[in-house]
Each structure stands twice: as C-alpha cells, then as structure tokens.
Amino acid sequence: MQKVGADMKGIPPLITAIYMVFIAGNATAASNITIQSDIHVDILDDFNDVFVAGGQENAIFKLTNTLGIDLSIVLMILAVNVTNDIDQNEFGLAAVIDGTPFNCQKQDPFLTPYPRNFERWECRTVGGNYTLPALATRNLTLTFSLNIAASPQPAINYTLDIKVADVIPPRVASMSIIPIVQPDLVGPGLHSLTVTFNEEMDNSTPLNATFSPIFGPYGTENEINSIENSTLIPNGWIDNRTWRGIFLITASTPNGRHRIRLTGAKDVSGNIMAMNTVGSFVVDTQAPQITAAFSPTVYSSQNLTLSVDAFDRGVGIESAEVEIGSSVPPTPYNLSFGFGRLRFPLDIVLFPPRFVQIESWFTNITAGNISNGSHTATFRVRDRVGNENTTDIQFEVLANTKSIGGKIAFLCRNNPVFIGGNFTCNYRIEDEVIAWLRSKGWAVDVKRYNTWTEAELATRNLIACSDELFACNPRPGSAAYKRHILSGQPFAEIADSRLIMGARSFGYSLSPASFSSQISTNLFITQADPITSGHFLGQPIFASPKRVGILLDLFLRPEAIDLADFGGAPAGILGSSAIFRVNKIGSHGRYLWLGWFSSDALPADLNIKGNEFFQKSVSWTQCGNALGCV
C-alpha cells in the first residue's frame, strides 16, 4: 500500500485502504475452508485520485469451500485525516454488506513509518457470523459511511462492488468402498465405490474412475462403472455431491495395492477437477496355504483332536473349520486358534522366499460324538476377505480296544546288575525308566548295548535306550542299527542328557544335540496326534517345575513329526521339540525321541497326564497304536 503525503491540506477525511479477512465461524468449518487471498483494495491509487462519495472500484477475491459455511468477516479500515484540525476521536464509521450491518471500532494506531493521523478500524458483524452467499459469480455491495461529529456535512459514503467468483476446482471430500475389510482390504467379488465432493457438482458431466496396481503390471487401468439408480440422476450421480460406481475383483486381478484415479467431474461453476488419486486399496485373491492337517485314528473311548496348520501371505487367516463327512449333512466344527510360529516352508514355493507366520487351529471332539468306522475330515481355512482353501484327511474310529504290553530289549551302557530280584541297569536314569516300563506291563530284558545280537533283538517288540553317549548311539553295522534301519524294528530313545545321538545316527535329525533346556511343568502340544489326542496347547505333565531337553526343530528332517514343545507357545523363528516321532518308512521302523528326563526329571515325577502321554508314546512306537497292541 502506498504512503499518503502529509501536505494534503483542506481535504476531508478519506478511507485510503480496505482489508477484508474471512474467519471460519466454527472449528468444523475451519477444517474445510481455504483462503486463497484476502481482499486488499487501495482506494487511492495515487495522491491525485481522490475517492469521492459515490465512487466505485471492483475487486475479485477467491474463496474455497465456503458454500453453506458461516463466516466471521473482519474489515480492517485504514483512514487518514489530512486537515489536522479535526479531532480524530470525532470520527464515526459504519459498514454494510448487502444489508448486513457491521460494528466498527477504532483500534490501536499503526506504528511508524505511517503518519500519526492514520487510523485503523475493525468492523465485525453485529451477530458474530455472516453467511456468505452461495458460491457463484455475483456481486456484493460494500458501503462505508464516514462521518464527523458536530459537522453539518452529511456522511461521506464509499461504495465498493466486490465480485465473488468460484474459480477453485472441486476436490474429493470422502471416499468409501463396500464391501471392504478394515482398513483397506478387498477380495474377489463385486464392490461399490462412493465418492463425495466438497461442493455441488454438475451431474450432467460424467466422472471417469479407474483403478490400477501401484507396482505393475503397468499401463493397465481398470474401469469403475457408474451405476444408474432410482432417482434417475445420470452418470452415476446419487445427488449433487455424491457419485457411485461398481467394480469387479476376480482371480486375474493383480494382488497388492491399487490406486484409484478420478477425472472429468465439474462443479456447478464449471471448474473441472484435475486428475486426482483419491485413495487406494489392497487386493487379495490368494487363498491361504495349508501346510499340514491332522486327524488321527482313535478308539471310540478316546476324545478326538483335529488340527490344521496354515498361513496366508496376504491379509491373514480369519477362521478355520472342519467337517466330518460321514454324516448327512456333514457336521461342521469351528476350529480355535492355537498359536502361530515363524517358519520357512521348504515344501511351498514363495517368491520372494521368506519366513511366514504358520498358524495352528484345532478342536477337541468328545468321545462318542463320532460314530465308529471310516471318516473324512474336510478342513477349510478362510482369510479375512473370503478366500478359502480345503484339504481332506481320512481317519477311523475303532471299536475294539488294545492291551498294553510286549517285550522290550533295553540297551544298557554297562553290564546289568541284579537288584531287588531283577536284573536292571543303573547308569543315570536307566533303572528309573526300566522300573517304570515294567510297572506299566512291559517285559523288559536288559543287556549291555554292544552284546545284543540281531537274533536276540528280533525276538523283542521294541528296542529302547536312555544313555546318549553309547547305548543310544548305534553305529552303522551294529545289531540295533541294522534291526531298526533294515528290518523295521521300532526304536525308542528316552534321552538322559541334552543329546540326540540315535536320531542323528538314523538320519532323523541334522544335529546330535538338543541344544537347549527349559524349566516348566507344561508340555505344549502343537499337533493333533494319536499320542496326544484329546489335548492341545498347554498340558501340565509334572507336579512341579522340571528341567527338560528340547531340540531346535530347525534340525528335524521332514519325516520327523514334532508333537510338542515345552513351556509355552513357540516364539520367533526357531521352534523347539520336547518329543517327536517318525512313522515307519520303507524298511525303517517307527521311532520316538523323548527329552523329558534329560536333566533333573524322572518318570516318577510325572503326574497322571504325564504318565498317560509317556505310556501312549511307548505304545505307539511299539505297534503304531497309542492305546497298545493286540
């Protein structure tokens, strides 16, 4: 603004400049308003242009998103009295915009370099708010009345025509997709997109909407089709601000994040929106991957545990269920989430290769709810957007019962000793294990490990050992090695230390050591199995906390079935195993490794459930049935 000279004598008081400041009337409105520019009108373009009563000058200002919003308008007036002989306190100032009065109050004077006879006034609406008329190109009339107290002269009126014009392109206020999984996930099927603009739109003009993957394949724009509706508004417009379209996600739609682009829409003033990326969503059309499912054969007196392991590379697993197919219609059972663990699924090709979160889901079915005979268990795993995968497992519910017992050849570290009327072995936990086996009905014969012959072992149902340094470390060519590997004789390794020599020798583990130990009372069951059927997750097996050996299951070969960890849910990438088994494969016999007694625990420390699991483990190893052999 130009400075006004001090030598303009005899000229009435003048308004030399006007500023208009628009302030939103409430916090909500404030978040939706943008001031592109304030009005600043220099009424005196130069010192010779005297603004007289009745004079007019035009100014254009631009406001964004003001339709229907109450505004407080502050008029900042800079006035000058050039006669110097009139007390400036005698000035009076009033303002009116299109008939709406404003209260005007004189403010503190401007600081230098302006002359002392400058005054600053502020005018505000009487009611506190002023509703700006609907945005369109139109004129507002601003009138100021400047009067001097005790003067016979009439008030001096200044009239300013202000041109209000909407020159701002419309923008998207909100967008929503239905159906969608929070926060922004969509699966296969038909979806609707609703777009709301910040102002009234020209619904005779179509809106162009597309979506495309952010990361390739490039150049592919998928159209979002506008929908017609009962209001007969064309081009997909639901009302003057809202547009709706539909789009289809199929198995061929690239997975990953997609951007939504909008173009072509106009507001009622004719402003065209620029190309606008208004949002994005994630497409997931890939079903969860099932890595394993378990439905063991049980007897009619047993509870049945079924479990499935799966992972989803996209949005995550939402639910799992199993149907027992022998009933009509099939009986569905919802599975409960058990636990998750990071694994590298070597049998499933992933690109890029990476660890995945494999989740275990399970259910327990009470004995008697499944009829005797053969059954098909159909497992169904569903992700959060509806993609699902299934797999079938055959199992049986048997009516006949089995009896526990049989002959065990126990490989001792040293020569047997005669104690209490029986021969036994007494290195570390050998005598405790032998006594426990005998108490459960097994006939246990004992000899030094390297004195057993193949012919002698062939007359026994099971080979067992506990000494990890020698007895449980059968060398190729030894009688025990040949009987297990070549003749299919079952072998139970009940470890007395943090070693796993037998499994390493037979090729079931890549490491000869269990590497770690934990103190706990709980066996944490991770898989439905005949040995643990009816139980899943944490199950106390000791009356008080004991230290047990655990193997990092990273070292287990694929044929090894990890039944349980120890303590709680496996954490991190490296899981563990406190007990695992191997089915009969080719000429190999069944195999069991159990690390419960590798430190300070003994069979006598087992509670009722621990005794049950130990007994089922040995029974399964002997004859393939956890309840015993015929």
Beta strands, then each sheet from edge to edge (+ up, - down):
strand 1: 14-24
strand 2: 34-35
strand 3: 39-42
strand 4: 59-61
strand 5: 63-64
strand 6: 70-80
strand 7: 91-97
strand 8: 100-106
strand 9: 118-125
strand 10: 130-131
strand 11: 138-148
strand 12: 156-164
strand 13: 172-178
strand 14: 185-186
strand 15: 189-197
strand 16: 208-213
strand 17: 222-223
strand 18: 225-226
strand 19: 242-249
strand 20: 256-263
strand 21: 276-283
strand 22: 289-294
strand 23: 298-299
strand 24: 304-311
strand 25: 317-324
strand 26: 331-334
strand 27: 336-343
strand 28: 356-365
strand 29: 373-383
strand 30: 388-398
strand 31: 406-412
strand 32: 417-419
strand 33: 422-424
strand 34: 442-448
strand 35: 462-465
strand 36: 491-494
strand 37: 516-520
strand 38: 522-525
strand 39: 537-540
strand 40: 546-552
strand 41: 560-566
strand 42: 576-577
strand 43: 579-582
strand 44: 591-594
sheet 1: 3+ 1- 6+ 9- 8+ 7- 11+ 12- 4-
sheet 2: 3+ 1- 6+ 10-
sheet 3: 2+ 5-
sheet 4: 13+ 15- 19+ 18-
sheet 5: 14+ 21+ 20- 16+ 17-
sheet 6: 22+ 24- 28+ 27-
sheet 7: 23+ 30+ 29- 25+ 26-
sheet 8: 34+ 31+ 35+ 36+ 44+ 43- 41+ 38- 39+
sheet 9: 32+ 33-
sheet 10: 37+ 40- 42+
end
